[in-house]
Amino acid sequence: MKFLRNIKWRMPTIFLVLLSVILLVFSIFSYILLAQSAANNEIAPATVFTTQIAIPQGTSVNTTTPGIRNYEKLLFYTISADTVKSIRDGNAVVLAILTVKGNLSIDQSIFITEQAQGGQKIWIYYRISPEDNTKYELLIVIHPSAADKLILGNFTNILIYALPVILLLAFVLGFFTVKRMLRPIDLIKNNMRETGRGNPYQPIEVSAGSEFSELTASLNRAFGRMQQTVDSERQLVADASHEIRAPLTVMMGETSLALRKKRTVEEYEKCLRVVSSESAYLATMVNKLLLAAQLDNAKSLTNAEDLNLSDFLADLSPAFTVLCKQKSMPFHFNTEPGIMVRGDTLKLRELFFNLIDNAAKYNRTGGDVTLSLKRDDNFARVDVKDTGIGMKPENLGHIFERFYRVDKTDERGAGLGLALCKKIAEIHGGRIEVTSQYGKGSTFSIWLPVAK
């Protein structure tokens, strides 16, 4: 029974078995109740007559047909079809009944008429006669036994023919209902199979409010993030390969050219300077890639400490001044004292040095760089402002992506600095934003939670 391993078949089968048991118990119970009801069924009186109980052979007189109200039950008995025939033939006509008030004899031929066929059920009721309180009035109720057998037979036939049809329809409807209910599971299974083969994850669409909507929404979010991570890693590898290949090509070309023949000291020095410059660029990019990998794997700060951000930036301001002076531009520093945050000093140093370096690198001649710190509600806000070339609106949405460059021909950076800044701000529980006006400069704003 391998097919029962499939939940689409197993659930309808279990439902069918349970339904069969319920219907079987219901049918048996209904048959018993119907049989008992038929046994005690009382129809309209067939005959009413009066008789005096104390007389052994009473006389009877037919009267009108009253209801059973105000009567007391005296006797119930059944007679077979043979007895009915014998009574109609004049045999076994008298029914003798022993009561507490005397003996009663009833002529059964009065109510066993020519129309009676087959066995009969007979109820006898009595009450004091309204006309003569010395006599009792009897009420006779008869019911053919064949009618009960016909009812029970019809009910049995209905059960025999109807139950299999009902169970078959229930199984078919149950199968298609379960199949429809489990459709999201099939979509998930097929999607996982395709994803396992290396194909991109496709979001699963399920109608809102269904049993699986929350599950599929969670899977879509989880695998969506996973797909983004995979795509980012692929893009990172591709971009890193491209960025590394260029300086390696330059170094290999320079060294190959220098080794072809003897060169002057000046030519060797020029070649070494190129190799040294490209090596420094590679070292910087590799270090940033390693830091980016560490930040990607980090879920929280491991070396966090309470830090006076005002003093921390004040200590770094001389280095920022030197960095800007190399580009022949002034550095301005404004801060509110005593602002405390919780952070990693090495990572925050990397964050602010990257921003100051970019502000100086992409500034215009005669421009300046300004760093300001102030408290903004429950955050410490740091603004790094330059008066440089600025950015166009279409570039702002991509500026924090790895290896993204506004100017594709620009060789002044690897395109990793701002991506690292964004990750460092986020891992500290903060965020970074940029506003820029093309040709007038940019402002990078960082919000870090104030230490509690």
Buried (B, 14 or more C-beta within 10 A) or exposed (E): EEEEEEEBBBBBBEBBEEBBEEBEEEBEEEBEEBBEEBEEBBEEBBBBBBBBBEEEEBEBEEBEEBEBEEBEEBBBEEBEBEBBBBBBEEEEBEBEBEEEEBBBBBBBBBBBEEEBEBBBBBBBBBBEBEEEEEBBBBBBBBBBBEBBEEBBEEBEEEBEEEBEEBBEEBBEEBBEEBBEBBEBBEBBEEBEEEBEEEEEBBBBEBEEEEEBBEBBBEBBEEBEEEBEEBEEEEEBEEBBEEBBEEBEEBBEEBEEEBEEEEBEEEEEEBBBEBBEEBBEBBEBBEEBBEBBEEBEEBEEBEEBEEBBBBBBBBEBBEBBBEBBEEBEBEBBBEBEEEBBBBBBEEBBBBBBBBBBBBBBBBBBEEBBBBBBBBBEEEBBBBBBBBBBBBBEEEBBEEBBBBBBBBEEEEEEBBBBBBBBBBBBBEBBBBEBEBBBEEEEBBBBBBBBBBBE
